[in-house]
Amino acid sequence: MKNEKKKNVRKYLLTDVTLCTFTFSDGLSSKVKPSPGKEIVLVKLIPHTTKSKVFEERVFKNYLSAKNMNELARLCGYDCIKTFTRHFKKCFGQTPYQWMLDRKMEEIDSLVANSDMSITEIAQMYGFKSISHLVNLYSKRYGVPPGKNRLLKLADL
């Protein structure tokens, strides 16, 4: 029995791994690298299909069509914003507003890097009331304004 248990553990032990990338169902990914000291990185994946999983699936299914947090709550079947926000924070670790803003900024960064759309068009597409609001938010998040970031990424090609 003890020997059999060791075999099961051994088949999951990978040596000389320089990088491990996890890609999640929502399209996000996370990279895990060992430190320069070559310590062993142990990752345990625990599948769960709980109420929070159902909640997550509803959020991912509806967030693209929601214009704001109130609409996302409604699309996920919540009448009470306070209850929705509480569940959301428990599940995602941040407010629905901040989470939606993070997704929006990731999409905007992708458009800045990979499209010919003007910053004005992108701002209008994502419902920013002014271009300066988008530029300030983008600069704060990525350290450079979107126009400059586009030029830097073009120079890298």
C-alpha atoms as one frame of an Amber mdcrd trajectory, in Angstrom:
protein
   0.000   0.000   0.000   2.755   2.443   0.951   4.702   1.685  -2.245   1.576
   2.169  -4.370   0.942   5.554  -2.759   4.518   6.620  -3.536   4.043   5.703
  -7.217   0.929   7.882  -7.429   2.756  10.831  -5.917   5.807  10.248  -8.121
   3.846  10.472 -11.371   2.865  14.037 -10.481   6.381  15.124  -9.537   7.984
  16.950 -12.432  11.634  17.939 -12.273  13.549  20.639 -14.136  10.404  22.634
 -14.874  11.346  26.188 -15.822   7.849  27.577 -16.315   4.303  26.386 -15.791
   1.356  28.246 -17.330  -2.220  27.756 -16.210  -4.911  28.901 -18.620  -8.335
  29.279 -17.087 -11.759  28.914 -18.669 -12.265  32.686 -18.580  -9.249  33.170
 -20.842  -6.965  34.516 -18.132  -3.676  32.780 -17.448  -1.166  32.604 -14.650
   2.522  31.709 -14.889   4.445  30.017 -12.106   8.250  29.982 -12.140  10.589
  28.558  -9.540  12.826  31.106  -7.894  16.524  31.282  -8.806  17.260  28.966
  -5.868  15.457  26.182  -7.767  13.046  25.431  -4.956  10.301  22.959  -5.714
   6.999  24.570  -6.587   4.072  22.483  -5.400   0.726  23.245  -6.944  -2.375
  21.424  -5.850  -5.420  21.764  -8.047  -8.692  21.184  -6.264 -11.719  20.994
  -8.541 -14.909  22.313  -7.055 -18.444  22.594  -8.295 -20.007  24.592  -5.563
 -22.437  27.456  -5.503 -19.511  29.798  -6.116 -18.694  27.915  -9.338 -22.266
  28.399 -10.559 -22.032  32.077  -9.600 -18.725  32.449 -11.498 -20.202  30.827
 -14.585 -23.157  33.239 -14.513 -20.835  36.219 -14.208 -18.612  35.087 -17.102
 -21.638  34.283 -19.240 -23.205  37.726 -18.717 -20.457  40.270 -18.142 -19.823
  41.028 -21.820 -23.416  42.060 -22.406 -23.712  44.059 -19.167 -23.122  47.796
 -19.425 -22.630  48.260 -15.693 -22.658  46.493 -12.342 -26.427  46.874 -11.852
 -27.129  45.240 -15.193 -24.661  42.432 -14.465 -26.419  41.754 -11.164 -29.785
  41.624 -12.905 -28.478  39.319 -15.664 -27.071  37.014 -12.979 -30.490  36.803
 -11.324 -30.029  39.260  -8.445 -32.500  42.001  -7.558 -30.477  43.222  -4.596
 -27.175  44.893  -5.541 -25.903  44.588  -1.986 -26.335  40.782  -2.001 -24.810
  40.499  -5.465 -21.798  42.603  -4.411 -21.301  40.520  -1.253 -21.332  37.259
  -3.250 -19.130  38.790  -5.919 -16.483  39.968  -3.438 -16.472  36.562  -1.760
 -16.024  34.792  -5.106 -13.667  37.160  -6.972 -11.957  39.082  -4.169 -12.946
  42.512  -5.494 -16.033  44.573  -6.192 -17.998  43.938  -9.395 -17.173  47.465
 -10.569 -13.411  46.972 -10.137 -13.533  43.511 -11.724 -15.473  44.802 -14.748
 -13.061  47.738 -15.065 -10.102  45.321 -14.996 -11.621  43.218 -17.809 -12.424
  46.378 -19.790  -8.865  47.687 -19.423  -7.415  44.328 -20.531  -9.576  44.479
 -23.660  -8.611  48.110 -24.291  -4.917  47.257 -23.931  -5.369  44.481 -26.470
  -7.086  46.886 -28.892  -4.337  49.472 -28.413  -1.688  46.871 -29.217  -3.441
  44.931 -31.974  -5.800  47.243 -33.852  -5.766  50.349 -35.978  -8.627  51.918
 -34.022  -7.955  55.415 -32.755  -7.918  56.050 -29.024 -11.037  58.186 -29.553
 -12.869  55.269 -31.185 -11.812  52.923 -28.385 -12.972  55.413 -25.737 -16.366
  55.739 -27.440 -16.685  51.973 -27.905 -16.173  51.384 -24.179 -18.447  54.194
 -23.043 -15.893  56.660 -21.687 -17.379  60.114 -21.449 -14.052  61.679 -22.461
 -10.822  60.549 -24.067  -8.813  62.088 -21.229 -10.573  59.815 -18.738  -9.479
  56.755 -20.712  -5.947  58.086 -21.200  -5.575  58.863 -17.472  -6.931  55.470
 -16.413  -4.776  53.637 -18.971  -1.654  55.604 -17.980  -2.226  54.882 -14.305
  -2.634  51.152 -14.964   0.086  50.569 -17.584   2.546  53.369 -16.829   2.311
  55.018 -20.255  -0.501  56.626 -22.276  -2.206  54.348 -24.832  -0.815  56.186
 -27.872   2.749  55.899 -26.608   2.203  52.254 -25.642   0.997  51.534 -29.194
   4.146  53.101 -30.624   6.350  51.126 -28.205   4.648  47.861 -29.169   4.994
  48.674 -32.890   8.701  49.370 -32.353   9.079  45.922 -30.743   7.820  44.278
 -33.951
